[in-house]
Amino acid sequence: MTDTKQDVPQPPEKAAATSQPGNRPLQLATQKQKIFLVGSHFVLALGMIIWAYFTIQNYNEVTFVESSTSWEMPNGAHLKDSPVNFHYDPERHTLNHRGPVDAQQQLLLRDLLEFNSESSDTGSAPSITPSAINTTIRSYQAAIDNLAYQAGAAQIGQIQLLLLLGFMGGILGAILRSLVDFVGHACYTNKLDLMHWWPLYATRPIVGAILGFLLVILLKSKLLTSTEIQQGSDSFWWLGIAVIGGFSTVDVTQRLRLTAKALFGTADDKKSSSQGSNG
C-alpha cells in the first residue's frame, strides 16, 4: 500500500489551485492585517540578521582561537616546514596553533620534529645523545597532544554556535518564503485569506528554525548526505544551508521522511517481514 500525499503540507499557491471553489467564502485580508503581517516578519527578520551577525563573529573567534603549550626546543633539534597556523616561539618556549586540530593534522604536527645530523668524519661529539632524542620526542609529542586537547575543548563552543546559526538561518529562510507567498497572493492574485492561512504564516518561522537546527545535526553526523552538497566548514556555509532549508520546508521534510524510511523502514515492510516469518 503506497503512501499518499495527504500528510504533506502544500504551499498556499498550490493549495489554492487544488481547492474546490464554493467550500467557504473567501475573506480577503484587510489592510491592517497585511501591514501587521509584513511588519512582524520584518522585525523578526531584522532581529535574526543582527543576531546572526554577532554569532558569526563569535564563531570565527572560537574557530581561529590560538592554543599554546610550553615546550623548549633543545640544541640539535629543529622543526620542518610547518603549516601557517602552527609555529614555535623561541622566546617564550611555546608551541602555538591557531584553529581546530583533527586526528590527521595531529599526526602531521607530531612528525615535524627533526634532529641535526653530524658527519662522521668531523670527529666532533654529537650535539644530542640518543637518550636525549627519545626524551625530546616524547615531550614534543605530549605537547602536540596538549594542543589538540585545547583545540578540541574550544570546538565545544563552536558546535553550539553552529546550532544557533542553523536555528537563525532556518527562521530567515522561512520568513523569506512567507514574504514571497504574501506578495504573490496580496498583489498578483488578490486572494490573500489570512483567516484561513494564518496558521501557515504563524508556524512557518517555527518550522524553519527546527529544520535549520536539525540540518546542522544531520549533516554533522552524516545521516543526511548528498553528492551535490560539498560540506563546508565556515560559518557562512552553515548559515546558507539553514536558510535554504527554512525556505524549502516542504522539500526538506520530504527528504527527512525518505531518510527515516531508509533507516527504520515502513509499516508495510515490517508487516510483510512479520508475515514472512509466520509463514
C-alpha positions in Angstrom: 0.0 0.0 0.0 1.7 3.2 -1.2 1.9 6.4 0.8 -0.4 9.2 -0.1 0.5 12.9 -0.2 -2.3 14.0 2.2 0.1 14.4 5.1 2.5 16.6 3.2 1.6 20.3 3.7 1.1 22.2 0.5 2.2 25.8 -0.1 -0.6 28.4 -0.3 -0.2 28.8 -4.1 -0.6 25.0 -4.7 -3.4 24.6 -2.2 -5.4 27.5 -3.6 -5.1 25.9 -7.1 -6.3 22.5 -5.9 -9.0 23.6 -3.5 -12.6 23.3 -4.7 -14.4 26.6 -5.0 -17.6 27.2 -3.1 -16.5 25.3 0.1 -16.2 28.5 2.1 -16.5 32.2 1.3 -13.2 34.0 0.6 -12.4 36.5 3.3 -9.8 38.9 1.9 -7.2 40.2 4.3 -7.7 43.8 5.4 -5.0 46.5 5.0 -4.3 46.4 8.8 -3.8 42.6 8.7 -1.4 43.0 5.7 0.6 45.7 7.5 0.8 43.6 10.7 1.9 40.5 8.8 4.7 42.3 6.9 5.7 44.4 10.0 6.0 41.4 12.3 8.0 39.4 9.7 10.3 42.4 9.1 11.0 42.9 12.8 11.7 39.2 13.3 14.0 39.1 10.2 15.9 42.2 11.3 16.4 40.7 14.8 17.7 37.4 13.2 20.1 39.2 10.9 21.6 41.2 13.8 21.8 38.1 16.0 23.4 36.1 13.1 26.0 38.9 12.5 27.3 38.7 16.1 27.0 34.9 16.2 29.2 34.7 13.1 31.8 37.0 14.8 31.8 34.8 17.9 32.1 31.6 15.7 35.1 33.0 13.9 36.8 34.0 17.1 36.2 30.5 18.6 37.3 28.8 15.3 40.6 30.6 15.0 41.5 30.9 18.6 45.2 30.2 19.3 46.2 27.3 21.5 49.6 27.4 23.2 51.6 25.0 25.3 55.0 25.2 26.8 57.9 23.3 25.2 61.5 24.1 24.9 63.4 23.0 21.8 66.9 21.6 22.7 70.1 22.2 20.7 70.4 20.0 17.8 66.7 19.8 17.0 64.5 21.8 14.7 61.0 21.7 13.1 60.4 21.0 9.4 58.3 23.4 7.3 55.1 23.6 9.2 51.6 24.8 8.4 51.0 28.5 8.5 48.8 28.1 11.6 51.5 26.4 13.6 54.8 27.8 14.9 57.3 27.6 17.7 58.1 30.7 19.8 61.8 30.6 20.8 61.5 33.5 23.2 58.6 32.1 25.2 59.5 28.5 24.5 55.9 27.6 23.4 54.2 25.7 20.6 51.3 27.7 19.2 48.5 26.6 16.9 45.5 28.5 15.6 42.3 26.7 14.8 41.0 23.1 15.3 43.3 20.1 15.3 41.8 16.9 13.9 43.5 13.5 14.1 45.2 13.7 10.7 46.6 17.1 11.5 47.8 15.9 14.9 49.8 13.2 13.3 51.2 15.7 10.8 52.4 18.0 13.6 54.0 15.2 15.5 56.2 14.3 12.5 57.6 17.8 12.2 60.4 17.3 14.7 63.8 16.6 13.3 67.4 16.4 14.6 70.6 17.7 13.1 72.8 15.1 11.7 76.6 15.2 12.4 79.1 14.0 9.8 81.2 11.1 10.9 84.5 12.5 9.6 84.5 15.6 11.7 85.2 13.7 14.8 83.1 16.0 16.9 80.8 14.8 19.6 77.1 14.6 18.6 75.1 17.6 19.7 72.4 15.4 21.3 72.6 11.9 22.7 70.2 9.1 21.8 68.6 9.2 25.2 68.0 12.9 24.9 66.5 12.4 21.5 63.9 9.9 22.9 63.1 12.3 25.8 62.7 15.2 23.4 60.4 13.2 21.1 58.2 12.1 24.0 58.0 15.7 25.3 57.2 17.1 21.9 54.5 14.6 21.2 53.0 15.3 24.6 53.0 19.0 23.8 51.2 18.3 20.5 48.6 16.2 22.3 48.1 19.0 24.7 47.5 21.4 21.8 45.0 19.0 20.3 43.2 18.8 23.6 42.9 22.5 24.0 41.7 22.9 20.4 39.1 20.2 21.0 37.8 22.0 24.1 37.4 25.1 22.0 35.3 23.2 19.5 32.5 22.6 22.0 31.7 26.3 21.8 32.0 26.1 18.0 29.3 23.4 17.8 27.0 25.3 20.0 27.3 28.4 17.8 26.7 26.3 14.7 23.5 25.0 16.1 22.5 28.6 16.9 23.3 29.6 13.3 21.2 26.8 12.0 18.3 28.0 14.2 18.6 31.6 12.9 19.1 30.6 9.3 16.0 28.4 9.3 14.0 31.3 10.5 15.4 33.7 7.9 14.6 31.3 5.1 11.1 30.7 6.4 10.4 34.5 6.6 11.7 34.9 3.0 9.3 32.2 1.8 6.4 33.7 3.7 7.1 37.2 2.2 7.3 35.7 -1.3 3.9 34.0 -0.8 2.5 37.1 0.7 3.4 39.3 -2.3 2.0 36.7 -4.7 -1.4 36.4 -3.0 -1.7 40.1 -2.0 -0.6 41.7 -5.2 -0.9 39.2 -8.1 -3.9 37.0 -7.3 -5.5 39.3 -4.7 -6.7 36.3 -2.8 -5.0 36.6 0.5 -7.2 35.0 3.1 -5.5 35.3 6.4 -8.5 33.9 8.3 -7.7 30.6 6.6 -3.9 30.7 6.1 -2.8 32.4 9.3 -1.5 29.1 10.9 0.9 28.7 8.0 2.3 32.2 8.3 2.5 31.9 12.1 4.1 28.5 12.3 6.4 28.7 9.3 9.3 30.5 11.2 9.0 27.9 14.0 9.2 25.1 11.5 12.1 26.7 9.7 14.0 27.1 13.0 13.6 23.5 13.8 14.6 22.4 10.4 17.7 24.6 10.3 18.7 23.2 13.7 18.2 19.6 12.6 20.0 20.2 9.3 23.2 21.1 11.2 22.8 18.0 13.4 22.1 15.6 10.5 24.9 17.0 8.2 27.4 16.9 11.1 26.5 13.3 11.9 26.5 12.4 8.2 23.0 11.0 8.5 21.9 13.3 5.7 24.3 13.3 2.7 24.1 14.2 -0.9 26.5 14.0 -3.8 25.5 17.6 -4.8 26.4 19.1 -1.5 30.1 19.9 -0.7 30.1 20.3 3.0 31.9 23.4 4.1 33.4 24.4 7.5 32.9 28.1 7.7 30.0 29.9 9.3 28.6 31.3 6.0 28.2 27.8 4.6 26.2 26.6 7.6 24.1 29.7 7.7 23.4 29.4 4.0 22.3 25.7 4.1 20.0 26.6 7.0 18.4 29.5 5.1 17.8 27.1 2.1 16.3 24.6 4.4 14.0 27.1 6.0 12.9 28.4 2.6 12.1 25.0 1.2 10.4 23.5 4.3 8.2 21.1 2.3 11.2 19.7 0.3 13.3 19.2 3.4 10.5 17.5 5.3 10.0 15.1 2.4 13.8 14.4 2.4 13.7 13.7 6.1 10.8 11.3 5.6 12.8 9.4 3.0 15.8 9.3 5.3 13.6 7.9 8.1 12.2 5.2 5.8 15.8 4.3 4.7 16.9 4.0 8.4 13.8 2.4 10.0 11.7 1.1 7.2 8.0 1.5 6.8 5.0 -0.1 8.4 4.4 -2.1 5.2 7.9 -3.5 5.4 7.5 -4.6 9.0 4.1 -6.2 8.2 5.5 -8.1 5.2 8.5 -9.3 7.2 6.3 -10.5 10.1 4.1 -12.3 7.7 7.1 -14.0 6.1 8.4 -15.1 9.4 5.0 -16.5 10.4 4.7 -18.3 7.1 
